[in-house]
Amino acid sequence: MEDAIKTVVTTFLQSSRGKENLDSKSFKKLVSANLGNIMEDTNSSSAVKEMQQGLDENNDGKVSFQEYLTLIGYVANTLSDRKATHAKHH
């Protein structure tokens, strides 16, 4: 679990190149490089842009670390739901 948390933080820091926020380009790169196997539409510019806008609570056009954690939580919940549903059917 500690490694997973470190990876979440490191991925953000590497993607933001030390800045406090991810700009659109950095966010798109992070999503397509790191979430392509568990999320659909990560190669779709419009879907990623929509995702970014959904996360961007303060509407500054960027994704802060806190907003990024919202995405991580959403992805984790989705995976958890899928596994639970899968387990019920077997």
Salt bridges, closest charged atoms under 4 A:
none
